[in-house]
Amino acid sequence: MTDYVIGVDIGTQSTKALLTDARGRIVAQCAKGYQPDTPRPLWAEQWPQVWLDAVADAIAGCVAKAKRTEREFAAERVRGICIGGLYGGSGIPVDDRMQPLHPCLIWMDRRATAEVDQVRATIDLDRLGEITGNGVDSYYGYTKMLWLRDHRPDVFAKTRAFLPPNAFVIHALSGEIAVDRSSAGNIGGVYDLRAGTWSREMLDALGIPASMMPQRLVASSDVVGRLTPPAAERLGLPAGTPIIAGGVDAAVATLAAGVTRPGQHVAMIGSSMCWGYITHEADARRGLVCMPHVFGGLNDLYVFGGASTAGAAVTWFRDQFCRDETQAAVTRGVDVHELLDSAARGIPPGAEGVLFLPYLMGERSPIWDGKASGAFVGLTLYHRREHLYRAVLEGVTFALRHNIDAGAAGAGTLHEDLIVVGGAAHSDLWMHIIADITGRRVLTIEQDVEAAMGAALLAAYGVGLIGDDDVRRGWVTLVPRAMPQRAAVDRYERAFASYKALYPALQATMHDLHEQRAAEHA
């Protein structure tokens, strides 16, 4: 009889579930879409019931499809479910009954700028970096917790625990409370990387009660609990099915790509961009994010840099400025991005002098500025929509190159190949732009899967269907997608230098405009 597992990735804009056999053969997939709430500029939040419903529907959808298409499939042969997902920022504040008290302030939310200033003024940042491997920014969950403390004191007073999105869903399905170490470390500021526990020293210094941090910390491959009868009925699976902890999507997607050793590196380009690598050394001075990896020992760390908006910047441009193309795509029955890529393909590298800063929700590494904003620079009457679209793709890729350059010194010897996963991998044009801007051969996953496959791999490992070597070999096939072209590489070097010069030149103006917006929404 064939054994099966289910991997789930709770994303910013959709949840994906993947049902595979114990060798990684995909049996069924299902996705459910949604959008985060953005009630004010630079705010981004989500009510957790949206995630829970999407997870339940996606898993149930996979089970139903497998019953129709897999002759040998039986729900009783599903040996485990692993649930990973987006970095949940603050986490979900829940009360004594584990009921949400407030929307989750997700990774994209940048409202905690005053709290960042407060931490910088009152905390020993060298000590914070030494303990946690991370710095201070409104990206990090601990500054968002401080915002809730300062601006929603009624919520903070009732908070029993802050739960990452995957931990909240796992509790809803199993009744068990646990936080995987990758999610704990990604909160920043409150997790001790060396000890593998919450840092009482930093919690006390920041004024966050230790009692609000769930005490059960687990590896991403640990079995946390089992499906309760009501949850099992909703999912179409047997009660008692094991649930595996999972982890933060960027690290899980990196595992899916077969990256388990130092030197390998992956760019995950979805709504945001995360470029990361595996290491045994944490150094907050490099300005990157550090957390425990989802596979390996306690010393295995996943270090990454990221852009706040990547695919989200493309979506924004498409929705705001490409309605004619969108309608044409509907009429012709094609993806609108195919039309946009086709038009932009005729524009030379560098978009004929147009640069785009993709700081549409502030920016993460390496500049760490929640008040940064997006910009098109170099526009003339000559330029057309396709110039701007290409500039958006190039701008996100310049942000990727910026992070690679910032992290390369701490990564040791990076492999010459760059693995790219996420929605960007659907675009041949974008893959060639990435190769030319980074100067590296670009590989992608042959199968149309990312973090959900990594979660399925962790599920199989967590319940003992596969071993360490199987995880290291992975379940996906990497295929070459693009090689750097010397002429384009040379043109992009000059454009990249101009890109890096723009933020310092515009920073003061960006901050002034941020303050004006804040005053209007006060």
C-alpha positions in Angstrom: 0.0 0.0 0.0 1.2 3.5 -0.8 1.8 6.0 2.0 1.0 9.7 1.5 1.8 13.1 3.1 0.4 16.6 2.8 2.4 19.8 2.8 0.8 23.2 3.3 2.2 26.7 2.7 0.1 29.5 4.2 1.1 32.5 1.9 0.5 36.2 2.0 -2.0 36.0 -0.8 -3.0 32.3 -1.0 -2.6 29.0 0.7 -1.4 26.0 -1.2 -1.7 22.3 -0.2 0.2 19.5 -1.9 -0.5 15.8 -1.5 2.3 13.5 -2.4 3.4 9.9 -2.0 6.4 9.0 0.1 8.7 9.5 -2.9 7.5 13.0 -3.6 5.3 12.2 -6.6 2.6 14.8 -6.7 -0.9 13.3 -6.4 -3.1 16.4 -5.9 -2.7 20.2 -5.4 -5.2 22.8 -4.3 -4.9 26.6 -3.6 -7.2 29.2 -2.0 -6.6 32.9 -2.6 -7.2 36.0 -0.4 -5.6 39.4 0.2 -4.2 40.9 3.4 -6.0 43.9 4.8 -4.2 47.3 4.3 -6.3 49.8 6.3 -3.7 52.5 6.2 -0.5 53.2 4.3 2.3 50.7 5.3 -0.1 48.7 7.4 -0.7 45.0 6.5 -2.7 42.6 8.7 -4.8 39.5 8.5 -7.5 37.9 10.6 -6.3 34.3 11.2 -9.7 32.8 10.4 -8.9 33.6 6.8 -5.8 31.4 7.0 -7.6 28.6 8.9 -10.4 28.4 6.4 -8.0 28.4 3.5 -5.9 25.6 5.0 -8.9 23.5 5.7 -10.4 24.0 2.2 -7.0 23.4 0.5 -6.4 20.2 2.4 -9.9 18.9 1.9 -9.6 19.8 -1.8 -6.5 17.7 -2.2 -8.1 14.8 -0.4 -11.1 15.0 -2.7 -9.0 15.2 -5.8 -6.8 12.3 -4.8 -9.9 10.1 -4.2 -11.0 10.9 -7.8 -7.7 10.5 -9.5 -5.6 8.0 -7.5 -6.8 4.5 -7.8 -4.9 3.3 -4.7 -5.5 6.3 -2.5 -7.2 6.0 0.9 -7.4 8.8 3.4 -6.2 6.4 6.1 -2.8 6.2 4.2 -2.1 9.9 4.8 0.6 9.6 7.4 1.2 13.2 8.2 0.4 16.9 7.5 3.0 19.6 7.8 2.0 23.2 7.9 4.4 26.0 7.1 3.8 29.5 6.0 4.5 33.2 5.9 6.4 35.0 8.5 3.6 36.2 10.8 5.3 39.3 12.2 3.9 39.9 15.6 2.1 36.6 15.6 -1.6 36.3 16.5 -2.5 37.7 20.0 -4.8 35.1 21.5 -6.7 35.0 24.8 -7.0 32.3 27.4 -9.4 30.4 25.1 -6.9 30.7 22.2 -9.3 33.1 20.4 -7.8 35.9 18.3 -7.9 39.3 19.9 -6.6 41.3 17.0 -5.5 40.8 13.4 -2.0 39.5 12.9 0.5 42.2 12.0 2.2 40.3 9.2 5.8 40.7 7.9 4.8 43.4 5.4 3.4 45.7 8.1 5.7 48.7 8.8 3.6 50.7 11.4 6.0 50.2 14.3 8.4 53.0 13.4 8.2 54.8 16.8 8.8 51.5 18.5 12.0 51.0 16.4 13.2 54.5 17.6 12.4 53.5 21.2 14.4 50.3 20.9 17.3 52.0 19.4 17.3 54.6 22.2 17.0 52.2 25.1 18.4 48.8 24.2 22.0 47.7 23.8 21.9 46.8 20.1 25.2 45.0 20.1 23.9 42.7 22.9 20.6 42.2 21.0 22.6 41.2 17.9 24.9 38.9 19.9 22.0 37.0 21.4 19.5 36.9 18.5 21.6 37.3 15.4 19.2 40.1 14.3 18.8 43.8 14.4 16.0 46.3 14.9 13.4 47.2 12.3 9.6 47.5 12.0 9.8 44.2 10.0 10.6 42.2 13.1 7.8 40.8 15.1 9.0 42.0 18.5 8.7 45.7 17.4 5.1 44.9 16.2 4.4 43.4 19.7 5.6 46.6 21.2 3.2 48.6 18.9 0.3 46.5 20.2 1.5 47.1 23.8 1.6 50.9 23.2 -1.4 51.4 20.9 -3.7 48.5 21.8 -3.2 48.1 25.5 -6.6 46.4 26.0 -5.5 43.7 23.5 -2.0 43.4 25.1 -3.5 43.1 28.6 -5.7 40.1 27.5 -3.0 38.4 25.4 -2.1 34.9 26.7 0.2 34.1 23.8 1.5 35.3 20.4 1.1 32.5 17.9 2.7 32.4 14.4 0.2 31.6 11.7 1.2 28.0 11.3 1.1 27.5 15.1 -2.4 29.0 15.3 -3.7 26.7 12.6 -2.0 23.6 14.1 -3.7 24.4 17.5 -7.0 24.8 15.7 -6.6 21.3 14.1 -5.0 19.5 17.1 -5.5 21.5 20.3 -1.7 21.6 20.8 0.3 24.7 21.3 3.9 24.8 20.0 6.2 27.1 18.0 8.8 25.8 15.5 12.2 27.3 16.1 12.4 29.0 12.6 9.3 31.0 13.4 10.6 31.8 16.9 13.9 33.0 15.5 12.3 35.1 12.8 10.5 37.2 15.4 13.9 38.7 16.1 14.9 40.4 19.3 13.5 37.7 21.8 15.0 34.4 20.7 18.4 33.2 21.8 20.0 31.4 18.8 22.7 29.6 20.9 20.4 28.4 23.6 17.5 27.5 21.3 15.1 29.2 23.7 13.4 32.5 24.3 15.8 35.1 25.7 14.6 36.2 29.1 17.3 38.9 29.1 15.9 40.5 26.0 12.2 40.0 26.8 12.8 41.8 30.1 14.8 44.6 28.5 12.0 45.1 25.9 9.2 44.9 28.3 7.5 41.8 26.8 6.2 39.4 29.4 7.9 36.0 29.0 4.5 34.4 29.8 3.3 35.5 26.3 5.8 33.4 24.5 4.7 29.8 24.1 7.0 27.6 26.1 7.0 24.5 23.8 9.6 25.1 21.1 10.1 22.4 18.5 12.0 21.4 15.4 10.3 22.0 12.1 10.1 18.2 11.5 8.6 17.4 15.0 5.2 15.9 15.4 3.3 18.5 17.4 -0.1 16.9 17.7 -2.9 14.9 16.0 -6.0 15.8 14.2 -9.0 16.2 16.5 -12.3 14.4 15.4 -14.0 17.7 14.3 -11.0 18.8 12.3 -10.6 15.4 10.8 -14.2 15.4 9.6 -13.7 18.8 8.0 -10.5 17.8 6.2 -11.7 14.3 5.1 -9.0 12.6 7.0 -8.9 10.2 9.9 -8.8 11.6 13.5 -5.3 11.1 15.0 -3.4 11.9 11.8 -0.1 13.4 12.9 0.6 17.1 12.3 4.2 18.3 11.8 5.4 21.7 13.0 6.6 23.2 9.7 8.4 26.6 9.5 8.8 29.9 7.8 8.1 29.7 4.1 11.4 31.1 2.8 13.4 28.5 4.7 10.9 25.7 3.8 11.1 26.7 0.1 14.9 26.7 0.3 14.7 23.1 1.7 12.3 22.2 -1.2 15.0 23.3 -3.6 17.5 20.8 -2.1 19.5 23.4 -0.2 20.9 21.9 3.0 24.6 22.7 2.9 26.7 25.9 3.3 27.4 27.6 0.0 24.1 26.8 -1.6 21.7 29.8 -2.0 18.2 30.4 -3.2 16.1 33.4 -4.1 12.4 33.0 -3.3 10.5 35.6 -5.3 6.8 35.7 -4.6 4.9 38.6 -3.1 8.2 39.6 -1.5 11.8 38.5 -2.2 14.0 36.4 0.1 17.5 35.5 -0.8 19.1 33.1 1.7 21.8 30.6 2.4 22.7 28.0 5.1 25.4 28.8 7.6 26.6 28.0 11.1 27.5 31.6 12.0 25.2 34.4 12.8 26.4 38.0 12.5 23.8 40.7 12.9 26.3 43.4 11.6 25.8 42.1 8.1 22.2 43.5 8.2 20.5 40.2 7.2 17.8 38.1 9.0 18.9 35.0 10.9 16.8 32.1 12.2 17.2 28.4 12.8 17.0 26.4 9.6 14.0 24.0 9.2 16.4 21.0 8.8 19.6 19.9 10.5 21.0 20.5 13.9 20.7 23.5 16.3 23.7 25.1 14.7 22.2 25.1 11.2 21.0 28.6 10.5 19.1 30.1 7.6 20.3 33.7 6.9 18.5 35.8 4.3 18.0 39.3 3.0 14.8 40.4 1.5 12.8 43.0 -0.4 9.4 43.9 1.0 7.7 44.0 -2.4 8.7 41.8 -5.3 5.8 40.1 -7.0 3.7 42.5 -5.1 5.3 45.4 -7.0 4.6 43.7 -10.3 1.0 43.1 -9.2 0.6 46.7 -8.2 2.0 47.9 -11.6 -0.3 45.5 -13.5 -3.4 46.5 -11.6 -2.8 50.2 -11.6 -1.4 50.8 -15.1 -2.1 47.8 -17.3 -5.9 47.5 -17.5 -5.9 47.4 -21.3 -3.4 44.5 -21.3 -5.5 42.7 -18.6 -8.6 43.0 -20.7 -6.8 41.8 -23.8 -5.5 38.8 -21.9 -9.0 37.9 -20.8 -10.2 38.2 -24.4 -7.4 36.0 -25.7 -7.4 33.5 -22.9 -3.8 34.1 -21.8 -2.0 35.2 -18.7 -1.6 39.0 -18.7 2.0 38.6 -17.7 2.7 36.9 -21.0 1.6 40.1 -22.9 3.6 42.3 -20.6 6.7 40.2 -20.9 6.4 40.1 -24.6 6.2 43.9 -24.9 9.1 44.4 -22.4 11.3 41.9 -24.1 11.9 44.4 -26.9 13.3 47.0 -24.5 17.1 46.8 -24.0 18.7 46.0 -20.6 18.4 49.0 -18.3 15.0 50.0 -19.7 16.6 52.8 -21.7 17.5 54.9 -18.6 14.5 54.2 -16.3 15.2 52.9 -12.8 12.6 51.7 -10.3 13.1 51.5 -6.5 10.7 48.7 -5.3 10.3 50.2 -1.8 6.5 50.1 -1.9 6.1 49.0 1.8 9.3 50.4 3.2 12.3 48.2 2.7 14.1 45.4 4.5 17.7 44.5 4.0 20.2 45.8 3.4 18.9 49.4 3.9 16.3 48.6 6.7 14.1 51.6 6.4 10.4 51.5 7.0 10.1 55.0 5.7 11.6 54.3 2.3 9.2 54.6 -0.6 9.1 53.5 -4.3 10.2 55.6 -7.2 10.6 55.7 -10.9 13.6 57.8 -11.9 14.8 58.7 -15.4 11.4 59.1 -17.1 11.0 61.2 -20.3 8.3 61.6 -22.9 10.0 58.9 -24.9 9.3 56.1 -22.4 6.3 53.8 -22.7 4.5 51.4 -20.4 6.7 48.5 -21.4 9.8 50.5 -20.2 8.3 50.9 -16.8 7.2 47.3 -16.6 10.7 46.1 -17.4 12.1 48.7 -14.9 9.9 47.1 -12.2 11.4 43.6 -13.0 14.9 45.0 -13.0 14.4 47.1 -9.8 13.3 44.0 -7.9 16.3 42.1 -9.3 18.6 45.0 -8.3 17.3 44.6 -4.8 18.2 40.9 -5.0 21.7 41.8 -6.2 22.0 44.3 -3.4 21.3 41.5 -0.8 23.6 39.0 -2.5 26.4 41.6 -2.3 25.6 42.3 1.4 25.5 38.7 2.4 28.3 37.2 0.3 31.0 38.0 2.8 29.3 36.1 5.6 28.2 33.2 3.4 31.7 32.0 2.6 32.0 30.7 -0.9 28.7 30.9 -2.7 27.9 28.4 -5.5 28.0 30.0 -8.9 24.5 28.8 -9.6 21.5 30.7 -8.2 18.3 28.8 -7.6 15.1 30.8 -8.0 11.7 29.6 -6.7 8.4 31.3 -6.5 6.0 32.9 -9.0 8.8 34.9 -10.7 10.1 31.6 -12.1 7.1 31.5 -14.5 8.6 34.4 -16.4 11.5 33.6 -18.9 12.1 37.3 -19.3 12.6 37.7 -15.5 14.9 34.7 -15.3 17.2 36.2 -18.0 17.2 39.6 -16.2 18.2 37.8 -12.9 21.0 36.0 -14.7 22.3 39.2 -16.3 22.1 41.4 -13.2 23.6 38.8 -10.8 26.1 37.3 -13.3 25.0 33.8 -12.3 23.5 30.9 -14.0 19.8 30.6 -12.9 18.2 27.3 -12.0 14.6 26.7 -11.2 12.5 23.8 -10.0 11.0 21.8 -12.9 7.8 21.0 -10.9 5.5 24.0 -10.2 6.0 23.7 -6.4 7.9 25.6 -3.8 7.3 25.8 0.0 4.4 23.3 -0.1 6.8 20.6 -1.4 9.3 21.5 1.3 6.5 21.0 3.9 5.5 17.7 2.4 9.2 16.7 2.6 9.3 17.6 6.3 6.0 15.7 6.9 7.5 12.5 5.4 10.7 13.0 7.4 8.8 13.8 10.6 6.8 10.6 10.5 9.7 8.4 9.5 8.8 7.6 5.9 12.2 9.0 4.7 15.6 9.6 6.3 18.2 12.4 6.4 19.8 11.5 3.1 16.5 11.5 1.3 15.8 15.0 2.6 19.2 16.2 1.4 18.6 14.7 -2.1 15.2 16.3 -2.1 12.1 15.6 -4.2 12.5 18.1 -7.0 14.5 18.4 -10.2 16.5 21.6 -10.9 16.7 22.8 -14.5 18.9 25.5 -16.0 16.8 28.5 -17.1 19.2 31.3 -18.0 22.8 32.1 -18.5 24.3 35.6 -18.1 25.1 37.4 -21.3 28.3 39.4 -21.2 26.9 42.5 -23.0 23.9 42.7 -20.8 26.0 42.0 -17.6 28.2 45.0 -18.5 25.2 47.3 -19.1 23.6 46.3 -15.8 26.7 47.0 -13.8 26.4 50.6 -14.6 22.7 50.7 -14.0 23.2 48.9 -10.6 25.7 51.5 -9.5 23.0 54.2 -10.3 20.4 52.1 -8.4 22.5 52.0 -5.3 23.1 55.7 -5.4 19.4 56.6 -5.5 18.4 55.6 -2.0 21.0 57.7 -0.2 20.2 60.6 -2.5 16.4 60.4 -1.9 16.3 59.2 1.7 15.6 62.6 3.3 12.8 63.3 0.8 11.3 59.8 1.4 11.3 60.4 5.1 9.7 63.8 4.7 6.9 62.4 2.5 6.4 59.6 5.0 5.8 62.1 7.8 3.4 64.0 5.6 1.4 60.8 4.9 1.4 59.9 8.6 0.1 63.3 9.6 -2.8 63.0 7.1 -3.8 59.6 8.6 -3.3 60.5 12.2 
